[in-house]
């Protein structure tokens, strides 16, 4: 039933996505709305002592990146359009010295979305496409960081929200993701997720959101089977005070007749002047490039401190395990990551940053591996116009 739409979407090249974004943006001035755009340019240098997270014979790498980004919005009385995109030109010190250039050194991400307000209901649509190396995308997915392999991710989202009363709302959404790889031990896939839910505002501080969902994961391999997941969950968000909030979503799910549970908990608090802390817990069955749906369980947290008007420091940490749904024994991937950062606003247009990162990964098949990286960033930002 979905073969033709999926097939057409998979063949959509990134050039078509860029052209579609331009076509949406081009005629909007004729409707008398307001257009704003924020442009930025970034130059960074990153050193990583083990970017592929191998256990033996690790090879370090120094990358230089030039980034151009845009965040644009068009707003009219009833509808709005958002265009968020960025392009990166990445080259290692060795590639620069030898004058090597290839199309894989250009990485990009484009998202175009819009919504129309019917007073008591809102319909929205968005699509996106991204291209990057698996060393930047797969740590949070399968934990396989093969050198020289790239990943293309195409996304389509449709959403309808209806306000049934002052406190009760109804929502239905459909998310389609198509992922492909340039090689390595990866399997491309299609994933389609449909979710129906209600939201009930019990008070100014408490909102409950029960929902039911269905998703289908289809790997791009004739020898691998598709997987179906059905979920039933109840979520809620409570504004504990003006400075802290708590969100909780808990439910049951079934993937290919294997029962499980899901959870998402997030907490954020402004502790004092300039200090913000956050924490989260998540457990879910997620699609992956390993040719199967994986059960992922993780914990994370972070803090940022604005110790001067133009300077702040922060640190984020996370831990997670991942294994194929229904697999027995211990998890086949365990990871943790710590990432401190320092950011300095030099003036209205210029910013600088220093980011450190430590990654650790343990897999029964290959053992444990660690990588450390340091990135220096300079960002030039043009104010919204």
Secondary structure, 3 states (H helix, E strand, C coil): CCHHHHHHHHCCCHHHHHHHHHHHHHHHHHHCCEEEEEEEEEEEEEEECCCCCCCCCCCCEEEEEEEEEEEEEEECCCEEEEEEEEEEEEEEHHHHHHCCCCHHHEEEEEEEEEEEECCCEEEEEEEEEEEEEHHHHCCCCCCCCCCCCEEEEEEEEEEEEEECCCCEEEEEEEEEEEEEECCCCCCCEEEEEEEEEEEEECCCCEEEEEEEEEEEEEECCCCCCCEEEEEEEEEEEEECCCCEEEEEEEEEEEECCEEEEEEEEEEEEEEECCEEEEEEEEEEEEECCCCCEEEEEEEEEEEEEEEECCEEEEEEEEEEEEEECCCCCCCCEEEEEEEEEEEEECCCCEEEEEEEEEEEEEECCCEEEEEEEEEEEEEEEECCC
